[in-house]
Amino acid sequence: MEKSYFFDRVAFPVMKRGGHVIMDNCKANGEFERDIVTKSKWGKEVYKESGKLRWGDLWPYQKLK
């Protein structure tokens, strides 16, 4: 199992919009990145989980290319 400091953290409260969730994450190297999670791109389970996240929670998923 990987250590938690390799995962991104939610840096600000997530924004829930119609059909997608917008979140700003702090990466392990200290950079910020915005992820937009939709059901069609990330899958139903990840989409549902992303809507429940709070500021400071871990985001263990990698961004899809």
N, C-alpha and C positions, 0 to 999 in steps of 0.2 A: 504494500500500500504506500502511495506517495504521501509525503508530508504536506501539510496544509499550506506551507509558505510557497509552494509551487503554483498554487491556484490563484486566479484573479479574485479580487474582493470588490463588492459593490460599493462605489465611492459616494454615491448620492442616492436619495430615494428614487426608486424605479417609477417610470411614467407609464401608466397603462392607457392605451389608446384603443380605438376600435380595431380589433384584429391583430394588434401587435403590442409588444412591450419594449420600451426604450430604456436602456440602462447604461450608465457610465461606470466602467470598471477600472480599477487600478491594477495593472499587471505586476507580475513578480519583479520586473526590472524597474518599477517606479513610474512607468509611463501610463497615461490614461488612454482609454479606448472606448468608443461608444459602440454598443451592440444593439441591434434591432432584432428582436426575436419574434418570428411569425410561426404559425402552426405549419404552414406549408414548407418552410425551409428547415426548421429545427425539429419538427415532430410535435405531436400532441402532448406528450408527457413533459418534455422540456419547456414547452410553451406554458403549460399549467404551473409548473414549478417556478418559472421565472416571475410570474405574476404575484407569487407569495413572498418573494425576497424582500428583505429590509436592508437598510443601510448597514454595511459592515459584514454582511453574509458572504460566504464563499461562493464563487461561481466556478465549478470544476469542469465546465465544458469548454472545448476549444472552438474558436470561430471557424465557421465553414468557409472554404475558399470558393 
